[in-house]
């Protein structure tokens, strides 16, 4: 395992840890399950206001024109799309996260290596990462939102600037950005959580599946049978396609599975930390991890003196 790598932490209960490790699968919960009541209320009008600031910070006339056309024809957009998320944080051994997300300090924090997610990206996601699933830092400030939009528009334009439908592709990118950003903006009161997410756009996934099954052209990168086969293999490998249901925060909510069997090992999960009041036996946990492919995963205990 590399000496230096970025690690994300997913705070959860011991019961959830058991299910995650036993099935080598994380749950992507419906974004409506968020603890921020204002989340998901981001409007198209707010997005257009931000796009006005984007125009002042971008030099490409083609991108600016696409923004103007988008703003003229975006009123039909709505937020009824289905997004599913796995919430993580860069905060290690953090009391706020122990209290909010780990059964009142009785749970665990699962460390996930960013390097291994990059490996997954290279091995499996291939051309489909931005269409189906990707990591996203939660946005707490308007300035970060502007930078995110500029980054994606510029990247898209560089890729398709010679395409005969480049303007349509840019406007389609803006539509996707609106939907995805609307579920990555949280109230500034949650800024101390430093949340980042893996995000699944379920409706986008269904649209891609339908188009591929019907032979509808989706651009040059979807033209070959090999690409189509890779797409279906991706969904099968990660177990993403099917929708499940489970009780989450006292309500029955929909969810999707993210199966990581393809890369499951202690490089992916380098550490399990027990919460300040976690009753879990270290010896029993060690045996459990060893039996489930995590022989080199460290078991640590919170240093918070409670």
Buried (B, 14 or more C-beta within 10 A) or exposed (E): BEEEEEBBBBBBBBEBBBBBBEBBBBBBBBBBBBEBEEBBEBEBEBBBEBBEBBBEEBEBEEBBBBBEBBBEEBEEBEBEBBBBBBBBBBBBBBBBBBBBBBBEBBBBBBBBBBBBBBBBBEEBBBEBBBBBBBBBEBBBEEEBBBBBBBEBBBEBBEEBEEBEEBBEBBBBBBBBBBBBBBBBBBEEEBEEBBBBBBBBBBEBBEBBBEBBEEEEEBEEEBEEEEBBEBBEEBBEBBBBBEBEEEEBEEEEBBBBBBBBEEBBBBBBBBBBBBBBBBEBEEEEBBEBBEEBBBEEBBBBEBEEEE
